Amino acid sequence: MRSNLLLFLIMTTTFQVIITNQIHAQESEVESIIVEVEGDPQEHKQYLESYHPYIEVVATYDKIFNGLALQATPDRLAKMDTLEFVKAVHPVREYSINVSKGEYEAAANQPNITLPSELNNTKYTGSGVRVGVIDTGIDYNHPDLQINYFGGYDLVDLDDDPMETQASQGMPTVHGSHVAGIIAGNGYFQGVAPEAEIYAYRALGPGGVGSSVQIIAAMEQAIEDGVEVINLSLGNTVNGPDYPTSIAVNRAAELGVAVVIANGNNGPERWTVGAPATASNALSVGATAAPQEVPFLYDALEDKAINLMPMMGSIPWSLEDDYEVVEFKASSTASLQGKIALIKRGKTPFYELAKRAEQLGAVAVLIYNNEDGAFQGSIANGEEPITIPVASLSQKDGKWLKNFTKEKYSFIDTNYRQTRHDIASFSSRGPVTVNWDMKPDVLAPGTNILSTVPGGYQALQGTSMAAPHVAGAIALLKEAHPDWSNNQIYGALRTTATRVHKENEEVYEPYVQGMGSINPQKAINTTTIIHNPSLTYGKIGGFVHSKTIDVTIENTTDNPQTYYFDIPKKQQGLNWDLPQSFTIEGNEKKSIPVTLRMTASQLEEGIHQGWLTLKQDDQSYHLPYLFINETADYPKAAGFDFHLKPFSDESYFYQIYLTEKAEDVKVELYNPDSLLHERTLLQLDEPKIGMNEGYLDKRNIGKPGNYHALISIQLEDGTYESYEVELYIDP
């Protein structure tokens, strides 16, 4: 009897251990998702807590979008998209140090370095202003960041620890720490507003990857935490005003938060600004370049110059001799000793490509784009640094060099030219499609910007670095004028901005620079605020069009001020109706009608833009204007995405954004090597302007793998537009 009881106890204990181990195994497999819902998120939270007790509702969102953050095992989360109120499921994925004064001084004394503190020409420090940094998280243990770090949230892991991604978690990141330092570094290194309060929101995970919904959820959390300014040094290539992140930014602005966004790094072509910088109510920021010695490749025989764009995190390109250029693929093991490696952009991370080439002996790395235009990449990831220069090239220059490598003598020189204060070539240009807004709104420093990163300091460049300069400047203005609204602050920065000129002294076009480079001191002390200085007259067609824009002008002094417009130079097809001189009383504002009459038949098709000059005593204020006659070379489609539906092996999700009404859209697949047509992947009849999205059954997709995709759009007038992308279909 005693032996049977002992056996029973042993079996029971063993069974309990097995169950306990299973529970621990299940807990270790917990994943996170954010679901977008219809109706009241609070009601849905109560439903899930009642009927799905094993699913933890981590957070609810109801300010700028409707959603819930959930945690559970994958099998339980997979059932969420079967609930009637769930619109979409978004997986939450992809997306202590000691530094010395000597280390800081060594970094600050590098050639061509720009320090963010140089922009602050005021007596203010941003004291007490709460700034939210939605990015890759920050290293809040950094001595120059820890004093100003006041909290935040991690939207990737759904916890209270927004630390930058560490090597043990995946590809490390440095971007958010760099952005935060530009705004409010406060130690050896000083940011623009060194006493502002930083709140960090990690919306981008390993490798700096994240989804739109994580970014929107981070904005929601930042608003809940009471931040006054949000910095978004991130974006995509969708040039449209109603992309989900742009809509969320506009809603955040309506709730009283000043939102600053990087304009993008896809310049210098126009129409390259992407969401959420396309948001009407945000301050979108382009990048200026400080005077510096800039390297470029040069082949004397062909008289061919090739522009280089150093990657973020790269050491300076300082080659003195000519070097052989050879084509290199990630899988290659051939020696690159003493050579420049030329690599086509693909799915392998830039850091891995560059590190592999360095290990094989390369003296430098060039990575060229796999689609039209230039791009800016990054090799900054907190791992073992790469000790050779790495730069990106446009697809056109990359293909030229690829052919050059086949020549008998494929050696190329590096030459250098001294530049002036200018607009950075990588800075994305406007306008915005659909509503034709001018973006960027303003400019700020964006090249060779020194700031904080985990473990020390680093110089990076991009509009990602320009935007936090403006976020810091807004903190200064909020401290100086605590009673000013965000519209007044925006208006003051734009009104007092300085236009940037080309080498021939002509002014850069409005869609390139907006109002120009910001000046915090002038903005704080301005006697006039123009609230909506960019005049967008839209798209016209037919014969005669007349449109009036009411410009709100505010007199910030105690005394009356009289204003008048310079009469614009006469242009065929344009007729301005501007008010005669007008007076605005002290501390008052007035709405001034500015009417433009356009005769379409007398004007060329395309973009028309220029400047109106408003004067007050010896002050001149320049108001940019823009309109589109009939049509222009704007992209008719953007943002094509195609991937497996979350938690599914049977369905694929697609989306494509259209900027113009179309009859149909087709996505044709071609063999990437032979360019022979394989099949039609997708056809949409009567698609809508804006985002088109849906699901396709795996049985109708065909063989997975790499493809050359041709996207064709038949427009309403019967004409066709098309563009090409490289597409990988997951198995």
C-alpha positions in Angstrom: 0.0 0.0 0.0 2.8 2.4 1.0 4.6 1.5 -2.2 1.5 2.4 -4.3 1.2 5.7 -2.5 4.8 6.5 -3.1 4.4 5.6 -6.8 1.4 7.9 -7.0 3.3 10.8 -5.3 6.2 10.4 -7.7 3.9 10.3 -10.8 1.9 13.3 -9.5 5.1 15.3 -8.8 6.5 14.3 -12.3 3.2 15.4 -13.9 3.3 18.7 -12.0 6.9 19.3 -13.2 5.9 18.5 -16.8 2.9 20.9 -16.6 5.1 23.6 -14.9 7.8 23.3 -17.6 5.1 23.5 -20.3 3.8 26.7 -18.8 7.2 28.2 -18.5 7.9 27.2 -22.1 4.7 28.8 -23.2 5.5 32.0 -21.3 8.9 32.1 -22.9 7.2 32.1 -26.3 5.0 35.1 -25.6 4.9 37.6 -28.5 3.4 41.0 -28.9 1.1 42.5 -31.5 -0.9 45.7 -32.0 -4.4 45.3 -33.4 -6.4 48.0 -35.2 -10.1 47.8 -34.2 -13.4 49.2 -35.1 -15.5 50.8 -32.3 -14.5 51.5 -28.7 -11.1 50.0 -27.8 -12.1 50.0 -24.1 -15.1 47.8 -24.8 -13.0 45.4 -26.8 -10.5 45.3 -23.9 -13.2 44.2 -21.6 -14.4 41.6 -24.1 -10.9 40.1 -24.4 -10.4 40.1 -20.6 -13.7 38.2 -20.2 -13.5 35.7 -23.1 -9.7 35.5 -23.8 -8.1 35.6 -20.4 -4.8 34.2 -21.6 -4.3 37.3 -23.8 -2.9 40.3 -21.9 -4.1 43.7 -23.0 -1.0 45.8 -22.5 -2.4 49.1 -23.7 -5.4 50.8 -25.4 -5.1 53.5 -28.0 -8.0 55.9 -28.8 -6.6 59.4 -29.5 -5.1 59.2 -33.0 -6.1 55.7 -34.0 -8.2 52.9 -32.4 -6.2 49.9 -31.3 -5.0 47.5 -28.6 -1.5 46.2 -27.7 -1.6 42.5 -26.8 0.8 39.9 -25.5 0.2 36.1 -25.6 1.6 32.9 -27.2 1.6 32.9 -31.0 -1.2 30.3 -31.3 -3.6 32.5 -29.2 -2.6 35.7 -31.0 -3.3 34.0 -34.4 -7.0 33.9 -33.5 -7.3 37.6 -33.1 -8.0 38.4 -36.8 -11.1 36.2 -36.6 -12.8 38.6 -34.3 -15.3 40.8 -36.0 -14.1 44.1 -34.5 -10.4 43.6 -35.5 -9.5 45.5 -38.7 -5.8 44.6 -38.9 -3.1 42.8 -37.0 0.4 44.2 -36.8 3.2 42.1 -35.4 5.5 44.0 -33.1 8.8 43.1 -34.7 10.9 44.3 -37.6 10.5 47.4 -37.0 26.6 51.4 -18.7 29.2 53.5 -20.4 32.0 55.9 -19.4 33.1 58.6 -21.7 35.8 61.2 -21.1 36.2 64.8 -22.0 39.2 63.9 -24.1 37.0 61.5 -26.1 34.5 64.2 -26.7 37.2 66.8 -27.7 38.7 64.3 -30.1 35.4 63.7 -31.8 34.6 67.5 -31.9 37.9 68.3 -33.5 37.5 66.1 -36.5 37.4 68.0 -39.8 34.1 69.4 -41.1 32.2 68.7 -37.9 29.0 70.6 -37.0 28.0 71.0 -33.4 24.2 71.3 -32.7 24.9 73.9 -29.9 26.0 76.3 -32.6 22.4 76.8 -33.7 21.4 78.1 -30.3 22.2 81.8 -30.6 19.8 82.7 -27.8 20.0 82.9 -23.9 17.4 80.1 -23.6 18.0 76.4 -22.9 14.6 74.8 -23.4 14.3 74.4 -19.6 11.3 72.3 -18.6 10.0 71.7 -22.2 9.0 68.0 -22.7 10.2 66.6 -26.0 9.3 63.1 -27.2 11.8 61.3 -29.4 10.1 58.5 -31.4 12.9 56.5 -32.8 15.1 53.5 -32.0 15.1 54.2 -28.2 18.0 56.0 -26.5 21.0 55.1 -24.3 19.7 56.8 -21.2 22.9 55.7 -19.3 25.0 58.0 -21.5 26.5 60.7 -19.3 25.4 63.4 -21.7 21.8 62.1 -21.9 21.0 60.6 -18.4 20.4 64.0 -16.7 17.7 65.0 -19.2 16.0 61.6 -19.6 12.6 61.7 -17.9 11.1 58.4 -19.1 9.4 56.8 -22.1 8.1 53.5 -23.5 9.2 50.6 -25.7 6.6 49.9 -28.4 8.7 47.0 -29.8 8.8 44.9 -26.6 5.9 46.6 -25.0 7.6 47.6 -21.7 8.9 50.7 -19.9 12.5 50.3 -21.1 13.2 52.2 -24.3 16.9 51.4 -24.5 18.5 51.2 -27.9 18.7 47.7 -29.4 21.7 45.8 -28.0 23.8 43.3 -29.9 22.2 40.4 -27.9 18.8 41.5 -29.2 19.6 41.7 -32.9 21.3 44.4 -35.0 22.2 47.2 -32.6 21.1 50.8 -33.2 22.4 54.3 -32.4 20.0 56.6 -34.2 17.7 57.5 -31.4 20.6 58.4 -29.0 22.1 60.6 -31.7 18.8 62.4 -32.3 18.2 62.9 -28.6 21.7 64.4 -28.1 21.1 66.9 -30.9 17.9 68.1 -29.1 19.1 68.1 -25.5 22.5 66.6 -24.9 23.8 68.0 -21.6 27.3 67.2 -20.5 30.6 67.5 -22.3 28.4 67.6 -25.4 25.6 70.2 -25.6 22.5 69.9 -27.7 20.4 72.8 -29.1 18.2 72.9 -26.0 20.4 71.4 -23.2 17.8 71.7 -20.4 14.8 70.2 -22.3 13.3 67.0 -20.9 13.6 64.0 -23.1 11.0 61.2 -23.3 12.1 58.3 -25.5 9.7 56.0 -27.4 11.3 53.0 -29.1 9.1 52.4 -32.1 11.9 51.0 -34.3 13.6 47.7 -33.3 16.7 45.8 -34.3 18.3 47.4 -37.4 16.0 50.4 -37.0 13.0 48.6 -38.5 9.4 49.1 -37.4 5.9 49.4 -38.7 3.5 52.4 -39.1 1.3 51.2 -36.3 4.2 51.1 -33.9 5.0 54.7 -34.8 1.4 55.7 -34.4 1.1 53.9 -31.0 4.3 55.6 -29.9 2.8 59.0 -30.7 -0.4 58.0 -28.8 1.8 57.1 -25.8 3.8 60.4 -26.0 0.6 62.4 -26.1 -0.7 60.5 -23.0 2.6 61.3 -21.3 2.0 65.0 -21.9 4.9 65.8 -24.3 4.9 69.2 -25.9 7.1 68.5 -28.9 7.5 65.2 -30.9 10.5 64.5 -33.1 10.1 61.9 -35.9 13.4 61.4 -37.7 12.0 58.6 -39.8 9.8 58.1 -42.9 9.1 56.2 -46.0 8.9 57.0 -49.8 5.2 57.4 -50.1 4.6 60.9 -51.4 0.9 61.4 -50.3 -0.8 63.5 -47.7 -3.2 60.8 -46.3 -0.8 58.0 -45.5 -1.7 56.6 -42.0 1.3 58.1 -40.3 0.6 61.5 -41.9 -3.0 61.4 -40.7 -1.9 60.6 -37.2 0.6 63.4 -37.2 -2.1 65.9 -38.2 -4.3 64.6 -35.4 -1.5 65.0 -32.9 -1.0 68.6 -34.0 -4.7 69.2 -33.5 -4.3 68.0 -29.9 -1.7 70.7 -29.3 1.5 68.9 -29.8 4.2 70.4 -32.0 5.4 67.7 -34.4 8.7 67.9 -36.3 9.6 65.5 -39.0 12.6 64.7 -41.2 11.8 65.4 -44.8 13.7 62.3 -46.1 17.1 61.5 -47.7 16.0 60.7 -51.3 17.0 64.0 -53.0 17.9 65.8 -55.1 15.0 65.0 -57.4 11.6 66.6 -56.8 8.6 64.6 -55.5 10.9 62.6 -53.2 9.4 63.8 -49.8 7.7 60.8 -48.0 5.2 60.2 -45.3 4.9 61.4 -42.5 6.8 64.5 -43.6 3.9 65.0 -46.1 1.5 65.9 -43.1 0.1 69.4 -43.5 0.1 70.2 -39.8 3.7 69.2 -39.1 6.9 71.1 -39.5 8.9 69.1 -42.1 12.6 69.7 -42.2 15.2 69.6 -45.0 18.9 69.5 -44.5 21.6 72.2 -45.2 25.3 71.3 -45.7 28.0 73.3 -44.0 31.1 74.4 -46.0 33.4 71.4 -46.3 35.8 69.5 -48.5 33.8 66.9 -50.4 35.3 63.9 -52.1 34.1 62.6 -55.5 35.4 59.9 -57.9 36.8 61.0 -61.2 37.8 59.2 -64.4 39.9 61.6 -66.5 39.6 59.5 -69.7 35.8 59.8 -69.8 35.8 63.1 -67.9 33.3 61.4 -65.6 32.6 62.7 -62.0 30.7 60.5 -59.6 29.2 62.0 -56.4 29.7 60.1 -53.2 27.3 60.0 -50.3 29.1 58.8 -47.2 27.0 56.3 -45.2 26.0 57.2 -41.7 28.6 55.9 -39.3 31.4 55.8 -42.0 34.8 57.2 -41.4 35.6 60.1 -43.8 36.4 59.2 -47.4 40.0 60.4 -47.6 41.7 58.2 -50.3 44.7 59.9 -52.0 45.8 57.4 -54.7 43.9 55.8 -57.5 42.5 52.4 -56.8 41.0 49.5 -58.8 37.2 49.2 -58.6 35.9 45.6 -58.6 32.4 44.2 -58.5 31.7 42.3 -55.3 28.9 40.1 -54.1 28.2 39.1 -50.5 28.8 35.4 -51.1 32.2 36.0 -52.7 35.4 35.0 -51.0 37.9 36.5 -53.5 40.5 38.8 -52.2 39.8 42.5 -52.3 43.2 43.5 -51.1 43.9 47.2 -52.0 40.7 47.6 -54.0 37.4 49.4 -53.9 34.5 47.0 -53.6 31.4 47.9 -55.7 28.2 46.3 -54.4 24.6 46.4 -55.6 22.1 47.2 -52.8 20.1 44.1 -51.9 18.6 42.5 -48.8 21.9 42.0 -46.9 22.4 44.8 -44.3 24.9 47.5 -45.3 27.0 46.8 -42.2 27.4 43.1 -43.1 28.3 43.9 -46.8 30.9 46.5 -45.7 32.3 44.3 -43.0 32.7 41.4 -45.3 34.5 43.6 -47.9 36.8 45.0 -45.2 37.7 41.5 -44.0 38.7 40.6 -47.6 41.1 43.6 -47.7 39.1 46.3 -49.4 40.2 49.9 -48.9 36.7 51.3 -49.4 33.2 50.2 -50.2 30.6 51.6 -52.7 27.0 50.4 -52.5 24.8 51.5 -55.4 21.0 51.7 -55.4 18.8 48.9 -56.9 16.2 51.5 -58.0 16.2 55.0 -59.6 17.9 57.8 -57.7 20.3 58.1 -54.8 19.8 56.9 -51.2 21.5 57.3 -47.8 22.3 54.2 -45.8 23.8 53.6 -42.5 26.6 51.2 -41.1 26.2 52.7 -37.6 24.9 49.8 -35.4 27.0 49.8 -32.2 29.0 46.7 -33.2 32.7 46.5 -34.0 33.2 49.7 -36.2 34.1 49.5 -39.8 37.5 51.1 -40.4 37.3 51.8 -44.1 35.1 54.5 -45.8 31.7 53.4 -47.1 29.6 55.5 -49.5 26.4 55.1 -51.4 25.8 55.8 -55.1 22.8 56.3 -57.4 21.7 53.4 -59.5 22.9 55.3 -62.6 26.4 55.9 -61.3 26.6 52.4 -59.9 25.8 50.9 -63.3 28.4 53.1 -65.0 31.0 51.9 -62.5 29.9 48.3 -63.0 30.7 48.6 -66.7 33.9 50.5 -65.8 35.1 47.4 -63.8 35.1 45.4 -67.0 37.6 47.7 -68.6 41.3 46.6 -68.9 42.3 49.5 -66.6 39.6 50.0 -64.0 41.5 52.4 -61.6 39.7 55.5 -60.5 40.9 58.7 -58.7 39.4 60.5 -55.7 39.2 64.2 -56.1 38.0 66.9 -53.7 36.1 70.1 -54.0 35.5 72.9 -51.5 31.8 73.5 -51.0 29.8 76.5 -49.7 26.9 76.7 -47.3 24.2 74.9 -49.4 21.3 72.5 -49.4 22.4 68.9 -48.9 22.1 66.9 -52.1 20.4 64.0 -50.3 17.7 66.2 -48.8 14.3 65.2 -50.2 12.3 67.7 -52.2 8.6 68.4 -52.6 6.0 69.1 -53.5 3.5 66.7 -52.0 1.2 64.9 -54.5 -2.6 65.1 -54.3 -2.8 68.4 -52.2 0.4 69.9 -53.7 1.7 71.3 -50.4 5.3 72.6 -50.4 7.6 70.5 -48.3 10.0 70.9 -46.6 8.8 73.8 -44.5 12.2 74.9 -43.3 15.9 73.8 -43.3 18.4 73.0 -40.5 22.0 71.6 -40.4 22.1 68.0 -41.5 25.7 67.1 -42.5 28.5 65.8 -40.3 26.5 66.4 -37.1 28.3 65.3 -34.0 26.1 63.8 -31.2 25.8 61.1 -28.6 25.7 57.4 -29.4 26.0 54.4 -27.1 29.6 54.3 -26.0 30.6 57.8 -27.0 30.1 60.2 -29.9 29.7 60.0 -33.6 29.1 62.3 -36.6 26.1 61.3 -38.8 24.3 63.1 -41.5 20.8 63.2 -42.9 17.5 65.0 -42.5 17.2 62.8 -39.4 19.8 65.1 -37.9 18.2 68.3 -39.3 14.8 67.6 -37.7 16.0 67.5 -34.0 17.7 70.9 -34.5 14.2 72.3 -35.2 12.7 70.3 -32.3 15.3 71.9 -30.0 14.6 75.3 -31.5 10.9 74.9 -30.7 11.9 74.1 -27.1 13.8 77.4 -27.0 10.8 79.3 -28.3 8.4 77.6 -25.9 10.6 78.6 -23.0 10.9 82.2 -24.3 7.2 82.5 -25.1 5.2 80.1 -22.9 2.0 81.8 -24.0 2.6 81.3 -27.7 0.6 78.6 -29.6 2.3 76.0 -31.8 1.0 77.9 -34.8 2.7 81.1 -33.6 6.0 79.1 -33.0 5.8 77.5 -36.4 5.0 80.8 -38.0 7.8 82.6 -36.2 10.4 80.0 -37.3 9.2 80.1 -40.9 8.8 83.9 -41.1 12.3 84.6 -40.0 14.0 81.8 -42.0 16.8 82.8 -44.4 16.5 81.7 -48.0 19.4 79.6 -49.4 21.0 80.7 -52.7 22.7 78.6 -55.5 26.2 79.3 -56.6 24.9 81.7 -59.2 23.1 83.6 -56.4 19.7 82.6 -57.7 17.4 81.5 -54.9 16.6 77.8 -54.6 13.1 76.9 -55.6 10.3 76.8 -52.9 9.8 73.0 -53.2 13.6 72.6 -52.4 13.9 74.7 -49.3 10.4 75.9 -48.1 11.0 79.1 -46.2 14.8 78.5 -45.7 17.2 78.0 -42.8 15.8 78.6 -39.3 17.3 81.2 -36.9 16.0 80.8 -33.3 17.0 84.2 -32.1 15.3 86.0 -35.0 12.2 83.8 -34.4 12.1 84.7 -30.7 12.5 88.4 -31.3 10.3 88.7 -34.5 8.0 91.7 -34.7 5.8 89.9 -37.3 4.5 86.4 -37.6 3.1 85.1 -40.9 1.0 82.1 -39.9 0.6 80.4 -43.3 3.3 81.9 -45.6 3.5 79.1 -48.2 0.8 79.7 -50.8 -0.3 76.5 -52.5 -2.8 77.2 -55.3 -3.3 73.6 -56.2 -3.6 71.9 -59.6 -5.4 73.7 -62.5 -6.6 72.7 -65.9 -9.0 73.9 -68.6 -8.9 77.7 -69.1 -9.1 80.4 -66.4 -8.8 79.7 -62.7 -8.9 82.2 -59.8 -8.1 81.3 -56.2 -7.8 83.4 -53.1 -5.6 82.4 -50.1 -6.1 84.3 -46.8 -2.8 85.0 -45.2 -2.9 85.7 -41.5 -0.3 88.3 -40.4 0.3 89.0 -36.8 1.9 92.1 -35.3 3.8 91.1 -32.1 4.7 94.6 -31.1 2.7 97.1 -29.0 2.6 99.6 -31.8 0.8 99.7 -35.2 2.8 98.4 -38.2 2.2 99.1 -41.9 2.8 96.5 -44.6 2.8 96.3 -48.4 3.6 93.8 -51.2 6.1 94.4 -53.9 4.4 94.3 -57.2 5.4 90.9 -58.9 7.1 91.0 -62.2 4.5 90.6 -65.0 4.2 87.0 -66.3 2.0 85.8 -69.2 -0.9 83.8 -67.8 -0.6 85.1 -64.3 -2.4 88.0 -62.7 -2.0 88.9 -59.0 -4.6 90.8 -57.0 -2.7 92.0 -53.9 -4.0 94.5 -51.3 -2.5 98.0 -51.2 -0.6 98.9 -48.0 -2.4 97.9 -44.8 -1.9 98.5 -41.1 -2.2 96.0 -38.3 -2.6 97.4 -34.7 -0.2 96.3 -32.0 -0.6 92.7 -30.7 -3.3 92.1 -33.3 -3.5 90.0 -36.4 -5.3 90.4 -39.7 -6.4 88.1 -42.5 -5.1 89.3 -45.9 -6.5 88.0 -49.2 -3.9 87.0 -51.8 -5.6 86.2 -55.2 -4.0 84.6 -58.2 -5.7 84.4 -61.6 -4.2 81.7 -63.8 -4.9 81.2 -67.5 -3.9 77.6 -68.1 -3.7 77.9 -71.9 -1.0 80.5 -71.7 1.1 78.5 -69.3 3.4 75.5 -69.8 2.4 72.2 -68.2 4.0 71.4 -64.9 5.1 73.1 -61.7 5.0 76.9 -61.5 6.5 78.6 -58.5 8.1 81.7 -57.2 8.1 84.3 -54.4 6.0 87.2 -53.2 7.8 89.9 -51.1 6.0 91.5 -48.2 7.6 94.6 -46.7 7.4 96.3 -43.3 9.8 99.3 -42.9 13.2 97.9 -43.8 12.1 94.2 -43.3 11.4 91.9 -46.2 9.4 88.7 -45.9 9.4 86.2 -48.7 6.3 84.1 -49.3 6.7 81.1 -51.7 3.9 80.2 -54.0 3.3 77.1 -56.2 0.7 75.6 -58.5 0.5 72.7 -61.0 -0.8 73.4 -64.6 -2.6 70.4 -66.1 -0.1 67.8 -64.9 3.5 67.2 -63.9 6.1 64.5 -63.6 4.9 63.4 -60.1 4.8 59.7 -59.3 1.4 58.1 -60.0 2.0 55.2 -57.6 4.2 54.5 -54.6 4.6 52.4 -51.5 4.1 48.9 -53.1 4.4 46.3 -50.4 3.9 42.5 -50.5 4.5 40.1 -47.6 3.0 37.2 -45.7 0.0 38.0 -43.6 1.0 38.0 -39.8 0.6 34.6 -38.2 -0.4 33.0 -41.5 1.2 30.7 -44.1 -1.8 30.9 -46.4 -2.3 34.6 -47.2 -0.2 37.5 -48.5 -0.9 41.1 -47.7 -0.5 43.8 -50.4 -0.7 47.6 -50.5 -0.1 50.3 -53.1 -0.6 54.0 -52.9 -2.0 55.9 -55.9 -1.7 59.7 -56.3 -4.1 60.0 -59.2 -7.4 58.3 -60.3 -6.7 55.2 -62.4 -8.7 52.6 -64.4 -6.6 49.7 -63.2 -3.3 48.6 -61.7 -1.2 45.5 -62.7 1.8 44.0 -61.1 3.7 41.8 -63.5 6.6 39.5 -62.5 9.7 39.0 -64.5 12.7 36.7 -64.1 15.4 39.0 -62.6 18.2 37.4 -64.7 16.6 36.8 -68.1 13.9 39.5 -67.7 11.4 37.1 -69.3 7.8 37.5 -68.2 6.7 35.0 -65.6 3.1 35.9 -64.6 0.7 38.5 -63.3 0.8 38.8 -59.6 -1.9 41.4 -59.0 -4.6 43.3 -60.9 -6.8 46.0 -59.3 -9.8 47.3 -61.2 -11.1 50.8 -60.4 -8.6 51.4 -57.6 -9.0 54.5 -55.5 -6.8 57.5 -54.9 -4.8 56.9 -51.8 -4.0 53.5 -50.2 -5.2 50.3 -51.8 -4.7 47.2 -49.8 -5.9 43.6 -49.4 -5.0 39.9 -49.2 -4.2 37.3 -51.8 -4.5 33.5 -51.3 -1.1 31.7 -51.3 -2.5 29.2 -53.9 -2.8 32.1 -56.4 0.7 33.6 -55.9 2.9 31.1 -57.7 6.5 30.2 -57.0 8.3 32.2 -54.2 11.7 33.8 -54.8 13.2 36.9 -56.2 11.5 38.8 -59.1 11.7 41.9 -61.1 8.2 43.5 -60.7 6.7 46.0 -63.2 3.9 48.0 -61.8 1.7 49.5 -64.5 -1.1 52.0 -64.0 -3.7 52.9 -66.6 -4.8 56.4 -65.9 -8.3 57.9 -66.4 -7.2 59.5 -69.6 -6.1 56.2 -71.1 -2.4 56.8 -70.7 -0.1 54.4 -68.9 2.5 55.0 -66.2 4.9 52.3 -64.9 7.7 51.8 -62.5 10.0 48.9 -61.5 10.9 47.3 -58.1 12.8 44.3 -56.9 10.4 41.9 -55.1 11.1 38.9 -52.9 8.1 36.6 -52.3 8.5 34.7 -49.0 8.1 30.9 -49.3 
